[in-house]
Amino acid sequence: MTESSNQGIKTVLHPVSDLTKAKQVYTALLGIPPQADAPYYVGFDVGGQHIGLVPGGAQAMTSPVTYWEVTDIEAKLAEVTAAGASVKESPRDVGGGRLVATFTDPDGNVLGVLQDP
């Protein structure tokens, strides 16, 4: 693994049951309006991090998921699964060529990886 293959945690997605109410709370907390505001996703870019609100996410997510930014999502998934992780959600394009995937560690904790185009 090269140092440049992992760029750290820059994205945290929060499952929400009411996107409108959650957007108001996070706008107040972060002190800025969302940079992405759609019925299916609201995202804030603040302090070098992206904070996302995922409506209906409670069905798939039970807590916030941190996303490690990587340069090669397939290679990183292969690396973590070889080390004992299990893929939860295979890579998928969430818009603009941005790929996300999740996996679980041996204790069942959900972690994410994200690859920008």
MOTA-V90929 format. One record per backbone hydrogen bond with DSSP energy under -0.5 kcal/mol. CO is the residue of the C=O (numbers start at 1). NH is the residue of the N-H. If there is no record, write none. Layout:
BEGIN
co=CO nh=NH
co=CO nh=NH
END
This chain:
BEGIN
co=2 nh=5
co=3 nh=6
co=5 nh=71
co=8 nh=10
co=8 nh=69
co=10 nh=50
co=11 nh=67
co=12 nh=52
co=13 nh=65
co=14 nh=54
co=16 nh=56
co=16 nh=57
co=18 nh=22
co=19 nh=23
co=20 nh=24
co=21 nh=25
co=22 nh=26
co=23 nh=27
co=24 nh=28
co=25 nh=29
co=26 nh=30
co=27 nh=31
co=27 nh=32
co=36 nh=43
co=38 nh=41
co=41 nh=38
co=42 nh=53
co=43 nh=35
co=43 nh=36
co=44 nh=46
co=44 nh=51
co=46 nh=49
co=49 nh=46
co=49 nh=51
co=50 nh=12
co=50 nh=52
co=51 nh=44
co=52 nh=14
co=53 nh=42
co=53 nh=55
co=54 nh=16
co=54 nh=57
co=56 nh=59
co=57 nh=60
co=57 nh=61
co=65 nh=13
co=66 nh=68
co=66 nh=112
co=67 nh=10
co=67 nh=11
co=68 nh=114
co=69 nh=7
co=72 nh=76
co=73 nh=77
co=74 nh=78
co=75 nh=79
co=76 nh=80
co=77 nh=81
co=78 nh=82
co=79 nh=83
co=80 nh=85
co=81 nh=84
co=86 nh=104
co=89 nh=102
co=92 nh=100
co=95 nh=98
co=98 nh=94
co=99 nh=115
co=100 nh=92
co=101 nh=113
co=102 nh=88
co=102 nh=89
co=103 nh=111
co=104 nh=86
co=105 nh=108
co=109 nh=105
co=111 nh=103
co=112 nh=68
co=113 nh=101
co=114 nh=70
co=115 nh=99
END
